[in-house]
Amino acid sequence: MTSSIRAIAYAPEHGFRGEGDLYLPENAAGAPAVLVIHGGGWQAMDRFRFDAVCAMLAAHGFAAFNINYRLAGAAPWPACGDDCLRAARFLLDAGHSAMQPLARGRIAVLGASAGGHLALMTGLRLPADRVAGIVDIAGPSDLAALWEHHGPQKFGKLFGSPDVSREVLDAASPVSYVTAAAPPLLCVQSTNDRLVPPDQTERIAAQYARHGRPCAIHWFAGAGEAHGIWRPSAAPAPDLLVPVEERIKAFLADCLIETSGPIP
């Protein structure tokens, strides 16, 4: 039977926004670990949106650390990015005793929408030998291009000002951090998405190709003009579409179960 430990403080000074829930599979000893990051445009939602996703991961043998982070309205960038890096290090270092038995030699990082951006920024900025893979679900990868697409109204709260330089946008963009050591990447993207357009996935994939690194894309025609990743549900924590869920599980199995090694 799977289990969960609620409200683990990885950044206690931030209260609720510095907490995460740890989902554990039936046999936690040696279980591969995934850091899970919620979306919400960097300024809304919380970790509970991904409860069902984390329960699914635990049911298939993965441990999932489902985190909150400071929202941009109260703490502009780089606060949320710093929080996600801190949570990843907390998981890697077994900041809670229940994390000790996990296979923490390498972790995976997964997020959707703004959480996809944060998953990319986290996975690409951690030491490459500690990240087995990144799952980016409709995450922005090039903020300068997205700024041109949406205008500054989408970014004012993220940066604390609508006046942001190209240098700042580039420094907050995952495409700027792809190297020849970048972890394997799975991008999940609806071809109908207008919130985070498909070219954002194409941009990070092009950078991966330029550096000779593995990047797979799961394209699908989602319902509506947002991300279209959820099964129809009135629940506050919905399930992912079955093909999306299956593709993510297969990717995590390939990169985590086969490559997770002993803790350095």
C-alpha positions as CSV (number, residue, x, y, z in Angstrom):
1,M,0.0,0.0,0.0
2,T,1.3,3.5,-0.9
3,S,1.5,6.2,1.8
4,S,2.2,9.9,2.1
5,I,3.8,12.2,4.6
6,R,2.2,15.7,4.6
7,A,3.6,19.1,5.2
8,I,7.3,18.4,5.2
9,A,9.1,21.7,5.7
10,Y,12.0,22.0,3.2
11,A,12.1,25.8,3.8
12,P,10.4,26.4,7.1
13,E,10.8,30.1,7.1
14,H,8.3,30.3,4.2
15,G,5.5,28.5,6.0
16,F,3.0,26.8,3.7
17,R,5.0,27.9,0.7
18,G,8.0,26.1,1.9
19,E,6.3,22.7,2.4
20,G,6.0,19.5,0.4
21,D,4.2,16.2,0.6
22,L,6.2,13.0,0.2
23,Y,4.4,10.1,-1.6
24,L,5.9,6.7,-1.1
25,P,5.4,3.4,-3.0
26,E,4.6,0.2,-1.1
27,N,8.3,-0.6,-1.0
28,A,10.2,2.6,-0.5
29,A,13.7,1.0,-0.2
30,G,15.6,1.8,-3.3
31,A,12.6,3.6,-4.9
32,P,13.4,6.2,-7.6
33,A,12.6,9.7,-6.6
34,V,10.8,12.5,-8.5
35,L,10.5,16.2,-7.6
36,V,7.0,17.4,-8.6
37,I,6.3,21.1,-9.2
38,H,2.8,22.6,-9.7
39,G,1.8,25.3,-12.2
40,G,-0.4,28.3,-11.9
41,G,1.4,31.0,-13.9
42,W,4.0,31.4,-11.1
43,Q,1.4,33.3,-9.1
44,A,-1.4,30.8,-8.2
45,M,-2.3,27.3,-7.2
46,D,-0.5,24.9,-4.8
47,R,0.9,21.4,-4.6
48,F,-2.5,19.8,-3.9
49,R,-3.4,20.2,-7.6
50,F,-0.9,17.4,-8.3
51,D,-2.1,15.0,-5.5
52,A,-3.6,12.5,-8.1
53,V,-0.5,12.6,-10.2
54,C,1.8,11.9,-7.2
55,A,-0.5,9.1,-6.1
56,M,-0.3,7.6,-9.5
57,L,3.5,7.8,-9.5
58,A,3.6,6.1,-6.0
59,A,1.3,3.4,-7.2
60,H,3.8,2.6,-10.0
61,G,6.9,2.4,-7.7
62,F,8.1,6.0,-7.7
63,A,8.5,8.3,-4.7
64,A,7.2,11.8,-5.3
65,F,8.1,15.0,-3.4
66,N,5.2,17.3,-4.3
67,I,6.2,20.9,-3.4
68,N,4.9,24.4,-2.9
69,Y,7.1,27.4,-3.6
70,R,6.8,31.1,-3.1
71,L,4.4,32.8,-5.6
72,A,5.6,35.7,-7.7
73,G,3.0,38.1,-6.4
74,A,4.6,38.1,-3.0
75,A,8.2,37.1,-4.0
76,P,9.2,37.9,-7.6
77,W,11.7,35.9,-9.6
78,P,14.1,34.3,-8.8
79,A,12.3,33.3,-5.5
80,C,10.3,30.4,-7.0
81,G,13.3,29.1,-8.9
82,D,15.5,29.3,-5.8
83,D,12.8,27.4,-3.8
84,C,12.6,24.6,-6.3
85,L,16.4,24.2,-6.3
86,R,16.3,24.1,-2.6
87,A,13.6,21.5,-2.5
88,A,15.6,19.4,-5.0
89,R,18.6,19.5,-2.8
90,F,16.5,18.7,0.2
91,L,15.3,15.5,-1.6
92,L,18.8,14.6,-2.8
93,D,20.2,15.1,0.7
94,A,17.4,13.3,2.5
95,G,16.3,16.3,4.5
96,H,13.5,14.1,6.0
97,S,14.2,10.7,7.4
98,A,11.6,9.0,5.1
99,M,13.7,10.0,2.1
100,Q,16.8,8.2,3.4
101,P,15.9,4.8,1.9
102,L,15.2,6.2,-1.6
103,A,17.5,5.9,-4.6
104,R,18.7,9.5,-4.5
105,G,21.8,9.1,-6.6
106,R,19.8,10.7,-9.3
107,I,16.3,12.2,-9.2
108,A,13.9,13.2,-11.9
109,V,12.1,16.6,-12.0
110,L,8.5,17.0,-13.3
111,G,6.3,20.0,-13.7
112,A,3.4,21.5,-15.7
113,S,2.9,24.9,-17.2
114,A,4.8,27.4,-14.9
115,G,5.9,24.2,-13.1
116,G,7.3,22.9,-16.4
117,H,9.4,26.0,-16.6
118,L,10.5,25.5,-13.1
119,A,11.2,21.8,-13.7
120,L,13.5,22.7,-16.6
121,M,15.2,25.5,-14.6
122,T,15.7,23.1,-11.7
123,G,16.9,20.1,-13.7
124,L,19.2,22.1,-15.9
125,R,20.9,24.0,-13.0
126,L,21.5,21.1,-10.7
127,P,24.7,19.0,-11.1
128,A,24.1,17.0,-14.3
129,D,25.2,13.8,-12.6
130,R,22.4,14.1,-10.0
131,V,19.5,14.4,-12.5
132,A,18.2,11.4,-14.3
133,G,15.6,13.2,-16.4
134,I,13.2,16.1,-16.7
135,V,9.5,16.0,-17.6
136,D,8.3,19.3,-19.0
137,I,4.5,19.5,-19.4
138,A,3.7,22.6,-21.5
139,G,6.4,24.7,-19.7
140,P,7.7,27.9,-21.1
141,S,11.3,27.5,-22.3
142,D,12.1,30.9,-23.9
143,L,10.6,33.8,-21.9
144,A,11.7,36.5,-24.4
145,A,9.7,34.8,-27.1
146,L,6.8,34.2,-24.8
147,W,7.0,37.9,-23.8
148,E,6.6,38.8,-27.4
149,H,3.6,36.4,-27.8
150,H,1.7,37.5,-24.7
151,G,3.0,40.9,-23.8
152,P,4.2,42.1,-20.4
153,Q,0.8,41.6,-18.6
154,K,1.7,37.9,-18.2
155,F,5.1,38.7,-16.6
156,G,4.7,41.7,-14.5
157,K,4.1,39.7,-11.3
158,L,6.8,37.1,-12.1
159,F,9.5,39.8,-12.2
160,G,7.9,42.4,-10.0
161,S,7.8,44.9,-12.8
162,P,6.5,45.0,-16.4
163,D,9.9,46.5,-17.4
164,V,12.2,43.6,-17.8
165,S,15.4,43.5,-19.9
166,R,16.3,40.9,-22.4
167,E,19.2,39.9,-20.2
168,V,16.8,39.1,-17.3
169,L,14.4,37.2,-19.6
170,D,17.3,35.1,-21.0
171,A,18.7,34.4,-17.5
172,A,15.2,33.0,-16.5
173,S,14.9,30.9,-19.7
174,P,15.6,27.2,-19.7
175,V,17.0,27.4,-23.3
176,S,19.9,29.4,-21.9
177,Y,21.0,26.4,-19.7
178,V,21.1,23.5,-22.1
179,T,24.6,22.0,-22.3
180,A,26.3,18.9,-23.7
181,A,25.6,17.3,-20.2
182,A,21.9,18.2,-20.0
183,P,19.7,15.4,-18.6
184,P,17.3,13.5,-20.9
185,L,14.1,15.4,-21.5
186,L,10.5,14.5,-22.2
187,C,8.3,17.4,-23.4
188,V,4.5,16.9,-23.3
189,Q,2.6,19.5,-25.4
190,S,-0.8,20.0,-26.9
191,T,-0.8,21.2,-30.5
192,N,-3.8,23.3,-29.6
193,D,-2.2,25.1,-26.7
194,R,-2.3,28.9,-27.1
195,L,-1.4,29.6,-23.4
196,V,2.1,28.2,-23.9
197,P,2.4,27.8,-27.6
198,P,4.0,24.7,-29.2
199,D,7.0,26.7,-30.4
200,Q,8.1,26.8,-26.7
201,T,8.6,23.0,-26.8
202,E,10.3,23.3,-30.2
203,R,12.7,25.9,-28.9
204,I,14.0,23.7,-26.0
205,A,14.1,20.6,-28.3
206,A,16.2,22.6,-30.8
207,Q,18.7,23.5,-28.1
208,Y,18.9,19.8,-27.0
209,A,19.5,18.8,-30.6
210,R,22.2,21.4,-31.0
211,H,24.0,19.9,-28.0
212,G,23.4,16.3,-29.0
213,R,21.2,15.5,-26.0
214,P,18.2,13.2,-25.9
215,C,14.8,15.0,-26.0
216,A,11.5,13.2,-26.8
217,I,8.2,15.1,-27.5
218,H,4.8,13.7,-26.8
219,W,2.5,15.8,-29.0
220,F,-1.3,15.4,-28.7
221,A,-4.4,17.4,-29.6
222,G,-5.7,18.5,-26.3
223,A,-9.2,19.9,-25.7
224,G,-9.4,23.7,-25.7
225,E,-6.7,26.3,-26.1
226,A,-5.0,25.7,-22.8
227,H,-2.8,22.8,-21.9
228,G,-5.5,20.1,-22.3
229,I,-3.6,17.6,-20.1
230,W,-6.4,16.6,-17.6
231,R,-9.1,14.0,-17.8
232,P,-12.6,15.6,-17.4
233,S,-13.2,15.9,-13.7
234,A,-14.6,18.2,-11.1
235,A,-12.0,17.1,-8.6
236,P,-9.5,19.7,-7.4
237,A,-6.7,17.2,-8.2
238,P,-7.6,15.6,-11.5
239,D,-5.8,12.7,-13.3
240,L,-3.7,13.3,-16.4
241,L,-5.0,12.0,-19.7
242,V,-4.2,8.3,-20.0
243,P,-1.8,8.6,-23.0
244,V,0.1,11.4,-21.2
245,E,0.3,9.4,-18.0
246,E,1.5,6.3,-19.8
247,R,4.2,8.3,-21.7
248,I,5.4,9.9,-18.5
249,K,5.6,6.6,-16.7
250,A,7.5,5.0,-19.5
251,F,10.0,7.9,-19.6
252,L,10.6,7.8,-15.8
253,A,11.0,4.1,-15.9
254,D,13.7,4.4,-18.6
255,C,15.7,7.2,-17.0
256,L,15.2,6.4,-13.3
257,I,14.8,2.7,-12.8
258,E,17.7,1.9,-15.2
259,T,20.0,4.7,-14.2
260,S,19.4,5.4,-10.5
261,G,22.6,4.4,-8.7
262,P,24.0,4.5,-5.2
263,I,24.2,7.8,-3.4
264,P,27.6,9.4,-4.1
